[in-house]
Amino acid sequence: MKPAPFDHVRATSVEHAVAVLAENADSARVLAGGQSLIPLLATRRAQPSLLVDINGLAELSYLRVDDGHLEIGALTRNRLIETSPVTADAAPLIVEALHHSGHVTIRNRSTIGGSASYAHPAGENPVALLTLGASVVLTGPTGRRVVPVGDFFRGPHLTSAAPDELLTAVRIPVSPPGTRVAVAELARRHGDFAVVAVLSALRLDDSGRITAASIGIGGAGPTPLRAFAAEQLLVGEHPSDELVRAAGAAAAAVVDPPSDVHAPAAYRRRVTDVMTQRSLMRALSPAERTSAA
């Protein structure tokens, strides 16, 4: 199938892009990497009459640490984020998540702003951003606003961005030194969207007691989810097999997974339990990636 006809505007600045979106709020879509949008166009699940192409906006491609946050421009390619020492030091969970996101060819072209805006409930970037307590920067006709991703993701492919707003950056709190991170996911094939993915970020004190825990789940609901009950079980405790099993059960208890052609709801719930346990065990392993000490 071929895309429905559409017009194309190459934005010359963020202000230009926002102005075009404001003039065509009901019919325009933003084109960045196109790894999510182009398949929707080809199958006519999306039929915008106008594409606003932001690929020429070099000012939206950057990585920098500022005021305790890693800020990433929306047009920054995921492969650059994955391989940058800046990301490895400041937000290693993003690096681990991107290892599971599509294939290298896709990551060479896809952008963090595009994957956040696409808001796939099983997408590794959205789950990682939620796990890390990130925010998105939206720029519209009246200026900029910063929205926590927990408020930004509203449903499958649905966000709280207004039609005349452009996602221009994501802001991620810098992970404290020694943060332990891990990803465990089940997918039919490498590079596919996960049936269920669980991302973990943990901190331990010198005695080995867990002092902070963040667990994000993808593929088990209409948006990425935080397993707050499981996190609360972990904090203040020394790791043990029994504790990890309890956290897995707590994570599975809060999800509301869909049934679809890939897996029934009961299977996804069981996989949530198993993937939570695997993610935590990997994060607790001394060999796992940690933020810079």
N, C-alpha and C positions, 0 to 999 in steps of 0.2 A: 504494500500500500504506500502511496505517496502522500506527503503532507498536503493539507488544504492550502490554498493560496494565501500569502501574507506579504506585507511590506516590511522593509528592513531599514532601520536607522542606526548609523554608527555614532554612538555618543562621543562627544569631544571633551566632556568634563562631567563630573558628578552632577553639577548644577544642570547641565544640558539633559542628562539622563533623567533626572527627577522632573524637569519641566515636560519632557516628552511623555513620561509616565502619567503626569497630572493631566495632560491634554487627552490621553487615551486610556484612562483608568480602567475602563470596562473591557478593553480589548487587547492590551499590550502585555507581553511577557519579556523578561530580561534574559538575554543570552550571554552566558559567561563561558564555561567549559563546554556546555552542551551535552555532557555525558548522560544527564538525566532528561533534559528537555527534548533532545533530538529524537530519542525513541518514542516519546509521547506524541511528538508531531508526526512521526512516520506512521504510527498506528491510529492517528486522529483522535487519540484520547485527549489531546490538547489542540485547540484550533484558534489560536490568537490571530487577529488580523494584522498585528504589528509586532516585530521583534526589535527590542532595544539592545543593541550589541555594545557591551561595555569592555570588549577585549582590548581596546586601545587606551584604556585608562590605567596607565602605569602607576599612578599614585595609589591605586588600590592593591598593589602587589608589594607586600613588605611583611617582615617579621621583626618585632622589637619588644624589649622588656621596658615597661614604663610604670612607675608607681605601684610596684608589686604585682603587675599583670603582664602576661604575654599577650600582646595585641597583634593580630594577624589580619592583614588587609583581605577583603572579600575575594579579590581576584588571585590571591596567592595559590599556586598549583599545589595539589596535595602531595605530589612527589617531592617538591621542595620542602614542604613542612615535614615530611617523613624523614628526610635525610639531613635536615639542618641541625647542627649542634646546639643552636639556640633552643629549639623545641626539645631536644633530648635532655637538656639541663632544666628547662623551666616547666615542661609538661610532658614527661615521658609516656604518660598513658596515651596521648595522641599518637605518638610514634607506634606504640604497640597496636593500637586500633587500626591504623592505616595499613599495617602489614596484612590485615585481613580484608581490606576494602578493595574489591575488584581485582584488577591486574595492573602491573606496572604501566602498561600502555594507557590504561584508563586514568591512572593517577597522574601521569605526565600531563594530562589535559584538564582533568576535573579540578574544581576549586572548592575551598572550604566554604565560601559564601553560597555557592550553588548547592552543595550537599546539605547545608543547614536550611536553605530556603526550600529545598525539595521535601524536607521533613519526612523522610521515609522512616517508619517506626522501627525498622531493623537496620538502618544505616549506621555504620560504625562511627562516623563523625558526630551525628546527633546524639548517640548514646554517650560518647566520650565527653562531649560538651556538657551534657546534663550531669554526668558523674563528677565532673570537675567544678561544678557550680559556675559555669561560664555565662556570659551575657553577649547579646548581639547589639551592634550599633546600627540603628536605622536612620537614614537621612531622607527627609521629605521637604516639601515646600516651606514649612515653618521652622526647619532646623533639624537638629539631631536629638534622638532619644535612645537611652540604653535600656534594654529589656532583658531580664533574666530568661535563660532558655526554658526554664520551667513554665514560664508564662508565654513564651514565644511559640512553642509547639502546641497546636490545638487539635490535631488529628492527622490521619494519613494525608500527606501533601498539603496540609493546611496550617498556616501560621497566623499570628496576630498582626503581621505587617499590613499596613493600609495599601491599597492599590497604587498610590502615588509615592510610596516609600521604597527606597533602595537600601538593601543590606550592604553596608560599606565596611564593616569590620566585625571580628569577634574578639572578646576580651576574656582571658582565662586567668584566674588567680594562679600565681606561680606556686608550684608544688614545693612544700618545705623540704629541706635537705633530708635525704634518707627515705623519702616516700617510696613505698613498694607498690608496684603496679603489675597487673596481669590481665589478659583477655582469654576467655574460653568461649568458643562458639561452635555450634553445629550447623553446617551448611551441606546441601546436597553435593556440591562441587566447590572446590576452591575458587573464590572470586564471586560466588553467588551471594545474594543477600542471605543472612543467617536465618535459620529456622528459629533459633534463640541464641542471643549473644549476651554474655555477662562480663562486665568490666569492673575491676576492683582497684581501689587505691587505699593503702593502709599505712599507718605510722605506728612504730613501736618504740617504747622507751628503752633505757639501758638494761632493764630487767627482763625485757621481752614482752612486757604487757602492751596490749593494743591500746593506743591513746586516741586514734582517730580512724574512721572507716567510712568509705564511700563506695556504694555498689550500684551500678547502673545496669539496666536490663533492656535489651532490644528484642523485638519480634514477639513479645508476649502481651501486647496491648495496642491501642490505637496510636499511642505515642511512646517514645522512650520513657522508662520508669526508673524511679529510685526505690531501692529496697530499704526504706527507713527502719522498719522493724528489725531486719537482719543486722543493719548497722548498729543499732542500739544494743543488740545482744553481744556484739563483739567488743564494744568499747569498755575498757576497764578490766578485760579478762586476758589471761594468758592463753595462747593458741593451744587447741587440742583437737583431736579427731571428733570428739563429741560436740565441741563448740562449732566446728565447721559444719557438721551435719545439722545442727539446730539452725544455723544461719541459712543453709540451703532450704530447709523446710519453711522457714519464715519468709524467704523470698518467694517460694512457690505459692504460698498462701495468699499473697497480695496481688498476684498477676491476674489479668482477665484476658487470656489469649483468645485469638480468633480460631475458628476452624476453617480451613481452606484446602485447596488442592495439594498443598505441601505437607500439611500435618493437621490432625484434629486437636481441639483445645486441650483435651486431657494429656495428650502426648507432649504438647508444648509446656504444660505445667510441670510434668515430670522432668522434662529436659531442663527447665529453669532450675529446679532443685540440683540436678547433677552438674550443670554448668556453673552454678554459684559455688558449689563445693570445689570444683576444679580450679576456678579462677582464684578463690581464696588460697588454696593449697599452693598454687603457683606463685602468688604474691608473697606468701610466707616463706618460700624457698629462698635461701641466701643467694642463689645463682640468678634470680630474676633482676631485671632492669630496675634501677632506682634513680631518683633525681640526684643531682650533683650534691655531694657532701661539702 
